[in-house]
Amino acid sequence: MTYTPDLFDEFAINGVTFRSRVLRSSLGGRMAYYDGTVAPVWKNFERRFARPEFHVGGIISATIDVDAKRVSPLEYPKLSDDRFIAPLAEGVRAVQAQGCRYIVQLGDPGGHTQASLLSQEEDGKSASAVIDGYYGYRNRTSPMSLDEIAAEVGNFAAAARRVRAAGADGLEVTASKGYLIHQFLNPATNRRADAYGGSVENRFRLLREVAIAVRQAVGRDFLFGVRLSAVDHNWLPFPNLRWPPVWPPRDYFVGNTLSTTLQYGRWLKELAVDYLHIDSGFGFVNPKGSPGDYPAEGLRLFANSVRHLSAKAQIRATLLNLIPAPIAKVLLGVGWRYVPAANAGYARAFREHVGLPVIANGGFQEREVMEGALGRGECDLIAIGRPLLANPNLLALIKEYKKPAKPCTWCSLCCTRTAVLPIGCYDRSRFPTQDDMEDQIMRFSADST
Ligand SMILES: Cc1cc2nc3c(=O)[nH]c(=O)nc-3n(C[C@H](O)[C@H](O)[C@H](O)COP(=O)(O)O)c2cc1C
């Protein structure tokens, strides 16, 4: 008889035991001081999800930047210097004290950097020179030199050492979300002719070097995972065309296919990576990674907040302001819709063909959907973002076979407002009054001892 895991079963990877099969996914927000040191609001925010009675097995941090130059966006946390360790450690301990595990996610947005104080060339650093109509504020990305690539690998290794020094339970490198490593993996953004571009093996080289350096920095006994996008869907958000185009059309419109990313997964296993965290799409936000309605109003707000940074950012904001929201939903909302367990099928492919423990991400809120994914062997763990932001007690309700009175509606206003406004649920329809909505946002930052 095959064993069907329960949502509230423990699960262990490389010596780290999670008390349930559900993790809080990365949720980035303005919770640091201007220099990137985490502020008390960050500790309070994370601790709220960690309460024992809420049953969240572990928390994956926001993408914490490894590059000192990045302001991405303002008041997001960084780990590019030793001075960031002590405040991070304090928050990590506060989460762990509640029996919840804490994994720090490291990344660098590279050419997808969306915000800065003033425009700076480093925010366009990427695999190659490309004009991207949607992501990043720089008019055009700029190819990294070999010295810059070596320095970047060093940044990841140094930050990894700091994660361990901060006492976290584990570390995750993001090779997803269209961030720098993903820009090297994706054939539409990597047009290099040197050892870091061209073949699948060469496009993987940066991730290979980062994985080796990180493993060396933290040791074999430290939990280390990689967040990977199973399929790039390059044309989404529609119509995200990059200039100049690349040949063949599949590289341009699709990007990495599942067979290629499974190969990445197998290589990562050989490099002693402990788990894979699977989503899909290329860029944040995108309809495959954050399935739900087209967030027209939120995208407009964000585009307006960075329009001063470049001609591209200005044109993008002007277009989004000109197109009425209902028309934008039809024209630009292609592919945006809620899909339960959106990436569980991909997660299953990794679990079967790579053989590492797999976290599935995107579109989990109902008990049946989660149990179905676990029961069918599609994943070992589930990561939840928006539904936990809407209802941090979601799992407590599920354990009692109840549903939240006001579930997450997948409106994605939280995703699109988080870089500009305090993190929280901005779906006014979920609250009796506007004051209640605002109170919920402000309460997240309150000390919850
Ligand atoms: C407010 C907000 C901030 C996010 N910040 C990050 C981030 O810093 N790093 C990351 O990898 N994903 C980030 N995400 C994506 C989530 O981790 C998750 O993949 C996405 O919301 C889909 O999961 P869901 O359907 O459970 O919400 C963010 C999502 C939201 C809603």
The ligand as a MOL file (V3000), in Angstrom:
LIG
                    3D

  0  0  0     0  0            999 V3000
M  V30 BEGIN CTAB
M  V30 COUNTS 31 33 0 0 0
M  V30 BEGIN ATOM
M  V30 1 C 3.9390 40.5960 -1.9710 0
M  V30 2 C 4.7340 39.5430 -2.6660 0
M  V30 3 C 6.1290 39.6180 -2.6570 0
M  V30 4 C 6.8890 38.6100 -3.2730 0
M  V30 5 N 8.2580 38.6720 -3.1930 0
M  V30 6 C 8.9960 37.6330 -3.6660 0
M  V30 7 C 10.4020 37.6130 -3.4710 0
M  V30 8 O 11.0080 38.5120 -2.8580 0
M  V30 9 N 11.0900 36.5470 -3.9660 0
M  V30 10 C 10.4710 35.5190 -4.6200 0
M  V30 11 O 11.1440 34.5810 -5.0450 0
M  V30 12 N 9.1320 35.5140 -4.8060 0
M  V30 13 C 8.3890 36.5330 -4.3360 0
M  V30 14 N 7.0310 36.5220 -4.4960 0
M  V30 15 C 6.3880 35.3960 -5.2030 0
M  V30 16 C 5.8580 34.3730 -4.1900 0
M  V30 17 O 6.9150 33.7860 -3.4790 0
M  V30 18 C 5.0540 33.2620 -4.9040 0
M  V30 19 O 5.9050 32.5740 -5.7700 0
M  V30 20 C 3.8650 33.7800 -5.6980 0
M  V30 21 O 3.1140 34.6980 -4.9340 0
M  V30 22 C 2.9690 32.6230 -6.1400 0
M  V30 23 O 2.5130 31.9050 -5.0380 0
M  V30 24 P 0.9850 32.0670 -4.5100 0
M  V30 25 O 0.1060 31.6900 -5.6520 0
M  V30 26 O 0.9090 31.1370 -3.3450 0
M  V30 27 O 0.8480 33.5070 -4.1370 0
M  V30 28 C 6.2530 37.5260 -3.9190 0
M  V30 29 C 4.8630 37.4810 -3.9330 0
M  V30 30 C 4.1070 38.4530 -3.3030 0
M  V30 31 C 2.6310 38.2990 -3.2780 0
M  V30 END ATOM
M  V30 BEGIN BOND
M  V30 1 1 1 2
M  V30 2 1 2 3
M  V30 3 2 2 30
M  V30 4 2 3 4
M  V30 5 1 4 5
M  V30 6 1 4 28
M  V30 7 2 5 6
M  V30 8 1 6 7
M  V30 9 1 6 13
M  V30 10 2 7 8
M  V30 11 1 7 9
M  V30 12 1 9 10
M  V30 13 2 10 11
M  V30 14 1 10 12
M  V30 15 2 12 13
M  V30 16 1 13 14
M  V30 17 1 14 15
M  V30 18 1 14 28
M  V30 19 1 15 16
M  V30 20 1 16 17
M  V30 21 1 16 18
M  V30 22 1 18 19
M  V30 23 1 18 20
M  V30 24 1 20 21
M  V30 25 1 20 22
M  V30 26 1 22 23
M  V30 27 1 23 24
M  V30 28 2 24 25
M  V30 29 1 24 26
M  V30 30 1 24 27
M  V30 31 2 28 29
M  V30 32 1 29 30
M  V30 33 1 30 31
M  V30 END BOND
M  V30 END CTAB
M  END
